[in-house]
Amino acid sequence: MQLLIDTNVLIPLEEANRLLSADLAELARLCDELGISICVHPSQQSDVEQDKNVERREHLLSRMQRYTRVQNPPILTLEEKHHHGWREINRNDVVDNLLLACLLRGAVSFLVTEDKGMRRKANASGMGEAVFCIREIIVHLNNLRSTPLSSPIGIELKYAHEFNVADGFFDSLRESYSGFDNWWIEKCSRGQRQLWAVCDGIQPRAICLFKHEKNEKVAENKPILEGDILKLCTFRVGEKVRGRKVGERFLYTAFEYAVHHNLSWVYLHTNAEAHSRLIDLCLEFGFKLYGSYNGDTVLVKSMRAPVEQGEIPPLDYSIEFHPYCVDDISIRKFLVPIMPKYHERLFPDLSNETYGGEPMFDAIKAIPSSEGNTIKKAYICHSNIKRMRSGDIVCFYRSDDRRSIQVIGVIEKAVRVESLDELINLVSKRTVYNMGELARMVERPCLVILFRMMRIIPEVTVESMKQMGVTPSQSISEIADVAYHSLIPSLSSET
């Protein structure tokens, strides 16, 4: 297994006269422990050769010899580059495309880069699951070890005044926004504002401040957003939980909150330059760019899905209008059996500790792993079923103990895999199976179902299913449309 590092990772990893950061030291240690080769692309040497600092250049060139070179690296045709929209305006574009070509053709398993543009290119070409920033790859490699990382503390509903604004956690917000401390105390603390938080004891590790608005003009030169609105005001994920999908968890919490309170919109303002990753995350989950406000980028998501699907493909519809999706007769529905131990990991809001508790937007007491935090999840099995398509619906049947359905998802894609590298490549950002577990799974061909979790529904018992002619088995089975609609509440638009 090979991990390709971009030049922007190589330089701080090997630069003389600079202390090695804790993250880079941990990355090197984990790769060594897991037997993963850190490799470089031959073209990166010419990048380093252009460095005008002679001492640094010679040092880096000598240190590059310790890394595996990608042998006979693939070169894409002009047609392939055009297909993916990979322009080559300058030398940096050329090198970026050569690195991405290695990932595209399977010459490497992962690409690690801090380059926002490369990450966007990879996402647009369907390779985003295998491209990591340094913090993300560390979390993933830790997950592959026999002993996984401890889980982050669950999201809790807090008041702004419970936190000391002088805490170092707020430093980046202070630097980004003039008068932040005064705003927090006067507007948030004294205004009894609430927020969702991930805490370690009394210390904040991530926060999402929110408030209700109505008929608000959220962007310059744009019409008023009519209706009831949820504004995500301050969205910050700290270093200690970064890479654990806490941002995705916050968005899921916001969507559930908006549905519960019958709100029409969710929106936020953010600095495009400082928070490009937040923008990319929001765009993945149905937000649209909606102009600007006082120099900030505005992102808006509608919580009112159109009654008619129109020309929107089913998966795109479920992304744009989450938690609504297309569930008419054109969509196949599948019953997916899942053992309780895996159900607990994938769907922590329904774990034995939280089962039957308060709604998640009142108090999340679950302690989820990164795969529990995600909306985008992966399910691995050995089913031979071949009828699954993008946009189809999966109903997860918890076997053994509860023997019921409570979670509905929409399939992004279902892929059959036979190699460990291919399996890791697909599920790397969606599951915390360790290397040993994944290796055992792929001893025979696997079916990997990449899906988006859409809804937690009122429990549908096995007795109710049998009354409608649906008998759960140990493998995935298809549910007739009539039976499905008799058992499952409608997931389509309620407008």
C-alpha positions as CSV (number, residue, x, y, z in Angstrom):
1,M,0.0,0.0,0.0
2,Q,1.4,3.4,-1.0
3,L,0.7,6.9,0.3
4,L,1.7,9.7,-2.1
5,I,2.6,13.0,-0.4
6,D,2.3,16.4,-2.1
7,T,5.2,18.7,-2.1
8,N,3.5,20.9,0.4
9,V,3.6,18.0,2.8
10,L,7.2,16.9,1.8
11,I,8.8,20.2,2.5
12,P,7.7,20.6,6.2
13,L,8.4,16.9,6.7
14,E,12.0,17.2,5.6
15,E,13.0,20.9,5.8
16,A,16.1,21.5,7.8
17,N,16.1,24.1,10.7
18,R,12.5,23.5,11.3
19,L,11.1,21.4,14.2
20,L,9.0,18.5,12.9
21,S,5.3,19.2,13.8
22,A,3.6,16.6,16.0
23,D,1.1,15.7,13.2
24,L,3.9,15.0,10.7
25,A,5.8,13.0,13.2
26,E,2.7,10.9,14.0
27,L,2.1,10.4,10.2
28,A,5.6,9.1,9.7
29,R,5.3,6.8,12.8
30,L,1.9,5.4,11.7
31,C,3.0,4.6,8.2
32,D,6.0,2.8,9.6
33,E,3.9,0.8,12.0
34,L,1.3,-0.2,9.4
35,G,3.9,-1.0,6.7
36,I,2.6,1.8,4.4
37,S,5.2,3.2,2.0
38,I,5.3,7.0,1.8
39,C,6.1,7.8,-1.8
40,V,6.9,10.8,-4.0
41,H,6.3,11.5,-7.7
42,P,9.4,12.0,-9.9
43,S,8.1,15.3,-11.1
44,Q,8.3,16.7,-7.5
45,Q,12.1,16.7,-7.8
46,S,11.9,19.4,-10.4
47,D,9.6,21.4,-8.0
48,V,12.3,21.3,-5.3
49,E,15.0,22.1,-7.9
50,Q,13.4,25.5,-8.5
51,D,13.8,26.5,-4.9
52,K,16.2,29.6,-4.9
53,N,17.3,28.8,-1.3
54,V,20.4,26.6,-2.2
55,E,20.9,25.1,1.3
56,R,17.3,24.1,1.6
57,R,17.1,22.9,-1.9
58,E,20.1,20.6,-1.6
59,H,18.9,19.3,1.8
60,L,15.5,18.4,0.4
61,L,16.9,16.8,-2.7
62,S,19.1,14.6,-0.6
63,R,16.2,13.7,1.8
64,M,13.9,12.8,-1.1
65,Q,16.0,9.8,-1.8
66,R,14.7,8.1,1.3
67,Y,11.1,7.9,-0.2
68,T,9.8,5.3,-2.6
69,R,9.4,6.8,-6.1
70,V,6.2,6.0,-8.1
71,Q,7.6,3.7,-10.7
72,N,6.6,4.5,-14.4
73,P,3.9,6.9,-13.2
74,P,0.9,7.1,-15.5
75,I,0.5,10.0,-17.9
76,L,-3.0,11.1,-18.9
77,T,-4.0,11.9,-22.4
78,L,-5.3,15.3,-23.4
79,E,-8.7,13.7,-23.7
80,E,-8.6,12.4,-20.1
81,K,-7.5,15.7,-18.7
82,H,-10.3,17.5,-20.6
83,H,-12.8,14.9,-19.4
84,H,-11.9,15.7,-15.8
85,G,-11.5,19.4,-16.3
86,W,-7.9,19.4,-15.2
87,R,-6.4,22.5,-16.8
88,E,-2.7,23.1,-17.1
89,I,-2.1,26.8,-17.0
90,N,1.2,26.7,-15.1
91,R,3.8,24.2,-13.9
92,N,2.0,23.7,-10.6
93,D,-1.1,22.5,-12.5
94,V,1.0,20.0,-14.4
95,V,2.5,18.5,-11.3
96,D,-0.9,18.4,-9.5
97,N,-2.4,16.6,-12.4
98,L,0.5,14.1,-12.5
99,L,-0.1,13.3,-8.8
100,L,-3.9,13.0,-9.3
101,A,-3.3,10.7,-12.3
102,C,-1.4,8.3,-9.9
103,L,-4.5,8.1,-7.7
104,L,-6.9,7.9,-10.7
105,R,-5.0,4.9,-12.2
106,G,-4.5,3.1,-8.9
107,A,-0.7,3.5,-8.7
108,V,-1.2,4.8,-5.1
109,S,-3.8,4.2,-2.5
110,F,-4.0,7.7,-1.0
111,L,-2.9,11.2,-1.7
112,V,-2.1,13.6,1.2
113,T,-2.1,17.3,0.4
114,E,-2.9,20.6,2.0
115,D,-3.7,22.1,-1.4
116,K,-7.4,23.1,-1.5
117,G,-7.5,23.2,-5.3
118,M,-6.2,19.6,-5.6
119,R,-8.9,18.4,-3.1
120,R,-11.6,20.1,-5.1
121,K,-10.3,18.5,-8.3
122,A,-10.3,15.1,-6.7
123,N,-13.8,15.6,-5.3
124,A,-15.1,16.6,-8.8
125,S,-13.5,13.5,-10.3
126,G,-15.0,11.1,-7.8
127,M,-11.7,10.5,-5.9
128,G,-12.4,12.6,-2.8
129,E,-12.6,9.5,-0.6
130,A,-8.9,8.8,-1.1
131,V,-7.5,12.4,-0.7
132,F,-6.7,13.6,2.8
133,C,-5.2,16.5,4.6
134,I,-2.6,15.6,7.2
135,R,-5.0,15.6,10.1
136,E,-7.5,13.4,8.3
137,I,-4.9,10.8,7.2
138,I,-3.7,10.5,10.8
139,V,-7.2,9.8,12.0
140,H,-7.7,7.2,9.2
141,L,-4.4,5.5,9.8
142,N,-5.1,5.3,13.6
143,N,-8.5,3.7,12.7
144,L,-6.6,1.0,10.7
145,R,-4.6,0.0,13.8
146,S,-5.7,-2.9,15.9
147,T,-6.5,-0.4,18.8
148,P,-8.8,2.4,17.4
149,L,-8.7,5.9,18.8
150,S,-11.1,6.7,21.6
151,S,-14.3,8.3,20.4
152,P,-15.0,12.0,20.6
153,I,-17.5,13.2,23.3
154,G,-21.0,13.6,21.9
155,I,-22.6,16.9,20.9
156,E,-24.4,18.7,23.7
157,L,-26.7,21.7,23.8
158,K,-25.0,24.5,25.7
159,Y,-25.4,28.2,26.4
160,A,-22.7,30.7,25.3
161,H,-22.1,31.9,28.9
162,E,-20.9,28.4,29.9
163,F,-17.6,29.0,28.1
164,N,-14.8,31.4,28.9
165,V,-14.3,33.4,25.8
166,A,-10.6,34.0,26.8
167,D,-10.0,30.3,26.3
168,G,-7.3,29.5,23.6
169,F,-10.0,27.6,21.6
170,F,-11.4,31.0,20.5
171,D,-8.1,32.5,19.4
172,S,-8.7,31.9,15.7
173,L,-12.1,33.5,15.9
174,R,-10.6,36.4,17.7
175,E,-8.0,36.8,14.9
176,S,-10.6,36.6,12.2
177,Y,-13.3,38.9,13.6
178,S,-12.6,42.3,15.1
179,G,-14.4,42.7,18.4
180,F,-15.2,39.0,18.8
181,D,-14.8,38.9,22.6
182,N,-17.2,41.8,23.1
183,W,-19.7,40.3,20.6
184,W,-19.6,37.0,22.4
185,I,-20.2,38.5,25.8
186,E,-22.8,41.2,24.8
187,K,-24.7,39.4,22.1
188,C,-24.3,35.7,22.8
189,S,-23.7,35.3,26.6
190,R,-26.1,38.1,27.7
191,G,-28.5,37.2,25.0
192,Q,-28.8,33.7,26.3
193,R,-27.7,32.3,22.9
194,Q,-27.5,28.5,22.6
195,L,-25.0,26.4,20.7
196,W,-24.1,22.8,20.0
197,A,-20.7,21.8,21.4
198,V,-18.2,19.0,21.6
199,C,-16.5,19.2,25.0
200,D,-13.8,17.6,26.9
201,G,-15.0,18.2,30.4
202,I,-15.6,21.9,30.5
203,Q,-13.2,22.6,27.6
204,P,-14.8,23.3,24.2
205,R,-13.4,21.2,21.3
206,A,-15.9,22.2,18.7
207,I,-18.9,24.6,18.6
208,C,-21.8,25.6,16.4
209,L,-23.7,28.7,17.5
210,F,-27.1,29.1,16.0
211,K,-30.2,31.2,16.1
212,H,-33.7,31.5,14.6
213,E,-34.5,34.2,12.2
214,K,-37.5,35.0,10.0
215,N,-37.8,36.7,6.5
216,E,-34.1,37.7,6.6
217,K,-32.0,39.4,3.9
218,V,-28.9,37.2,4.2
219,A,-27.0,38.4,1.2
220,E,-26.4,41.6,-0.7
221,N,-28.2,42.0,-4.0
222,K,-30.4,39.0,-3.2
223,P,-34.1,38.7,-2.3
224,I,-35.1,38.1,1.3
225,L,-35.3,34.5,2.4
226,E,-38.9,34.1,3.2
227,G,-40.0,32.0,6.1
228,D,-38.5,30.6,9.3
229,I,-34.7,30.3,9.2
230,L,-31.9,28.6,11.1
231,K,-28.6,30.6,11.0
232,L,-25.4,28.8,11.9
233,C,-23.5,31.8,13.3
234,T,-20.1,30.5,14.6
235,F,-18.9,27.2,13.3
236,R,-15.5,26.0,14.7
237,V,-13.9,22.6,14.9
238,G,-10.7,22.6,17.0
239,E,-7.5,20.7,16.2
240,K,-8.1,18.0,18.8
241,V,-11.2,16.7,17.1
242,R,-10.4,17.7,13.5
243,G,-10.7,14.8,11.1
244,R,-13.3,13.1,13.2
245,K,-16.2,14.3,11.0
246,V,-17.6,16.6,13.7
247,G,-18.4,19.2,11.1
248,E,-20.6,16.7,9.3
249,R,-22.2,15.8,12.6
250,F,-23.0,19.4,13.3
251,L,-24.7,19.7,9.9
252,Y,-26.8,16.6,10.5
253,T,-27.8,18.0,13.9
254,A,-28.8,21.3,12.2
255,F,-30.9,19.5,9.6
256,E,-32.7,17.5,12.2
257,Y,-33.3,20.6,14.2
258,A,-34.7,22.5,11.2
259,V,-37.1,19.6,10.4
260,H,-38.3,19.4,14.0
261,H,-38.9,23.1,14.2
262,N,-40.4,23.2,10.6
263,L,-37.9,25.8,9.4
264,S,-37.6,26.7,5.7
265,W,-33.9,27.5,5.4
266,V,-30.5,26.9,7.0
267,Y,-27.7,29.3,6.1
268,L,-24.3,30.7,7.2
269,H,-21.8,33.4,6.4
270,T,-18.1,32.5,6.2
271,N,-14.8,33.8,5.1
272,A,-14.0,32.0,1.8
273,E,-10.3,32.3,2.1
274,A,-10.0,31.2,5.7
275,H,-12.7,28.6,5.8
276,S,-12.6,26.9,2.3
277,R,-13.0,23.5,3.9
278,L,-16.2,24.5,5.6
279,I,-17.5,25.7,2.3
280,D,-16.6,22.4,0.6
281,L,-18.3,20.5,3.3
282,C,-21.5,22.5,3.1
283,L,-21.6,22.1,-0.7
284,E,-21.4,18.4,-0.2
285,F,-24.6,18.5,1.8
286,G,-26.9,20.6,-0.3
287,F,-25.9,24.2,0.5
288,K,-25.7,26.6,-2.5
289,L,-23.5,29.6,-2.9
290,Y,-25.8,32.6,-2.4
291,G,-23.8,35.7,-2.9
292,S,-21.9,37.6,-0.3
293,Y,-22.5,39.7,2.8
294,N,-19.9,42.2,4.2
295,G,-17.2,40.4,2.3
296,D,-18.2,36.9,3.6
297,T,-19.5,34.1,1.4
298,V,-23.1,33.2,2.0
299,L,-24.2,29.5,1.8
300,V,-27.9,28.6,1.9
301,K,-29.8,25.3,2.1
302,S,-33.5,24.9,1.4
303,M,-35.3,22.7,3.9
304,R,-38.4,22.7,1.6
305,A,-38.1,20.1,-1.2
306,P,-40.1,20.5,-4.4
307,V,-43.1,18.2,-4.7
308,E,-42.1,17.2,-8.3
309,Q,-38.6,15.6,-8.8
310,G,-38.4,17.1,-12.3
311,E,-35.1,16.3,-14.1
312,I,-33.1,16.0,-10.9
313,P,-31.5,12.5,-10.5
314,P,-32.6,10.7,-7.3
315,L,-29.2,10.9,-5.6
316,D,-28.8,14.6,-6.4
317,Y,-32.3,15.3,-5.1
318,S,-31.5,13.5,-1.8
319,I,-28.2,15.6,-1.4
320,E,-29.8,18.9,-2.2
321,F,-33.0,18.4,-0.2
322,H,-31.7,16.2,2.7
323,P,-33.6,14.7,4.6
324,Y,-36.1,14.3,1.8
325,C,-35.5,11.9,-1.0
326,V,-37.3,10.3,-4.0
327,D,-39.2,7.1,-2.9
328,D,-41.7,6.6,-5.6
329,I,-42.2,3.3,-7.6
330,S,-39.1,4.2,-9.8
331,I,-36.9,3.7,-6.8
332,R,-35.9,0.2,-5.6
333,K,-36.0,-0.5,-1.9
334,F,-33.8,-2.9,0.0
335,L,-33.9,-4.5,3.4
336,V,-30.3,-4.7,4.8
337,P,-29.7,-6.9,7.8
338,I,-27.1,-5.5,10.3
339,M,-25.9,-7.0,13.5
340,P,-26.3,-4.9,16.7
341,K,-22.5,-4.3,17.2
342,Y,-22.3,-2.7,13.7
343,H,-25.6,-0.9,14.1
344,E,-24.2,0.7,17.3
345,R,-21.1,1.9,15.4
346,L,-22.9,3.2,12.4
347,F,-25.9,4.7,14.1
348,P,-24.9,5.9,17.6
349,D,-28.1,7.9,18.1
350,L,-29.8,4.5,18.4
351,S,-27.2,2.8,20.5
352,N,-28.2,0.9,23.6
353,E,-27.1,3.9,25.7
354,T,-29.3,6.5,23.9
355,Y,-32.1,4.2,22.7
356,G,-35.5,5.7,23.7
357,G,-33.9,8.9,24.9
358,E,-34.5,12.6,24.1
359,P,-34.3,13.8,20.4
360,M,-30.7,14.6,19.4
361,F,-31.3,18.3,19.1
362,D,-32.2,18.4,22.8
363,A,-29.2,16.5,24.1
364,I,-27.0,14.2,22.3
365,K,-25.6,11.7,24.8
366,A,-24.0,9.3,22.3
367,I,-20.3,9.1,22.1
368,P,-19.8,8.4,18.4
369,S,-16.7,7.4,16.5
370,S,-16.0,9.2,13.2
371,E,-18.2,6.8,11.3
372,G,-21.0,7.5,13.7
373,N,-20.6,11.2,13.1
374,T,-21.0,11.0,9.4
375,I,-24.0,11.4,7.1
376,K,-22.0,9.6,4.3
377,K,-21.5,6.0,5.5
378,A,-20.3,2.6,4.3
379,Y,-21.8,-0.8,4.8
380,I,-19.7,-3.9,3.9
381,C,-21.2,-7.4,3.4
382,H,-20.9,-10.5,1.2
383,S,-24.3,-10.3,-0.5
384,N,-24.6,-11.4,-4.1
385,I,-27.4,-8.9,-4.9
386,K,-26.8,-7.0,-8.2
387,R,-29.8,-4.7,-8.5
388,M,-28.7,-1.8,-6.4
389,R,-28.4,1.6,-8.1
390,S,-27.5,5.1,-7.2
391,G,-30.5,6.8,-5.6
392,D,-32.2,3.5,-4.4
393,I,-33.3,3.2,-0.7
394,V,-31.8,1.0,2.0
395,C,-33.7,0.1,5.2
396,F,-31.4,-1.2,7.9
397,Y,-32.9,-4.1,9.8
398,R,-31.2,-4.5,13.2
399,S,-31.2,-8.2,13.8
400,D,-30.9,-10.4,16.9
401,D,-32.1,-8.0,19.7
402,R,-34.5,-5.3,18.4
403,R,-35.4,-7.0,15.1
404,S,-36.7,-3.8,13.6
405,I,-36.0,-1.0,11.1
406,Q,-35.2,2.5,12.4
407,V,-32.7,3.9,9.8
408,I,-33.2,4.8,6.2
409,G,-30.5,5.6,3.7
410,V,-30.0,6.5,0.0
411,I,-27.4,4.6,-2.0
412,E,-24.6,6.6,-3.6
413,K,-23.1,3.5,-5.2
414,A,-22.8,-0.2,-4.6
415,V,-19.4,-1.7,-5.6
416,R,-18.0,-5.2,-5.5
417,V,-14.4,-5.4,-4.5
418,E,-11.8,-8.1,-4.2
419,S,-8.6,-6.5,-2.9
420,L,-7.7,-4.9,0.4
421,D,-6.4,-1.7,-1.2
422,E,-9.5,-1.2,-3.2
423,L,-11.7,-1.8,-0.1
424,I,-9.7,0.7,2.0
425,N,-9.8,3.2,-0.8
426,L,-13.6,3.1,-0.9
427,V,-14.4,3.2,2.8
428,S,-11.5,5.1,4.2
429,K,-13.4,8.2,5.2
430,R,-16.6,6.4,6.3
431,T,-15.6,3.6,8.6
432,V,-13.3,2.8,11.5
433,Y,-12.7,-0.8,10.8
434,N,-9.1,-1.6,11.5
435,M,-6.8,-3.2,9.0
436,G,-7.3,-6.7,10.4
437,E,-11.1,-6.5,10.2
438,L,-11.0,-5.2,6.6
439,A,-8.5,-7.9,5.6
440,R,-10.8,-10.6,6.9
441,M,-13.8,-9.1,5.1
442,V,-12.1,-9.1,1.8
443,E,-10.9,-12.8,2.0
444,R,-13.8,-13.3,-0.3
445,P,-15.4,-10.7,-2.6
446,C,-17.2,-7.9,-0.8
447,L,-20.2,-5.7,-1.6
448,V,-19.5,-2.2,-0.4
449,I,-22.6,0.0,-0.2
450,L,-21.8,3.7,0.1
451,F,-24.9,5.5,1.3
452,R,-26.2,8.7,2.9
453,M,-28.1,8.3,6.1
454,M,-31.4,10.2,5.6
455,R,-33.8,9.5,8.5
456,I,-34.3,7.9,11.8
457,I,-37.9,6.7,11.7
458,P,-40.4,5.3,14.3
459,E,-39.5,1.7,14.9
460,V,-40.9,-0.8,12.3
461,T,-41.1,-4.2,14.1
462,V,-40.5,-7.6,12.5
463,E,-44.2,-8.4,13.2
464,S,-45.3,-5.4,11.2
465,M,-43.0,-6.5,8.3
466,K,-44.3,-10.0,8.3
467,Q,-47.9,-8.8,8.1
468,M,-46.9,-7.1,4.8
469,G,-45.1,-10.1,3.5
470,V,-41.6,-8.9,4.3
471,T,-39.6,-11.6,6.0
472,P,-36.0,-10.6,7.0
473,S,-33.2,-13.0,6.2
474,Q,-29.5,-13.0,6.7
475,S,-28.9,-11.4,3.3
476,I,-30.0,-8.3,1.6
477,S,-33.5,-8.6,0.0
478,E,-35.7,-6.3,-2.1
479,I,-38.9,-4.9,-0.7
480,A,-42.0,-4.5,-2.9
481,D,-43.0,-0.8,-3.3
482,V,-46.5,-1.4,-1.9
483,A,-45.1,-3.1,1.2
484,Y,-42.5,-0.4,1.7
485,H,-45.0,2.4,1.6
486,S,-47.2,0.5,4.1
487,L,-44.4,0.3,6.6
488,I,-42.2,3.4,6.1
489,P,-43.3,7.0,6.5
490,S,-43.0,9.0,3.3
491,L,-39.5,10.4,2.8
492,S,-40.5,12.7,-0.1
493,S,-41.4,16.4,0.1
494,E,-44.1,17.3,2.7
495,T,-44.8,20.6,1.0
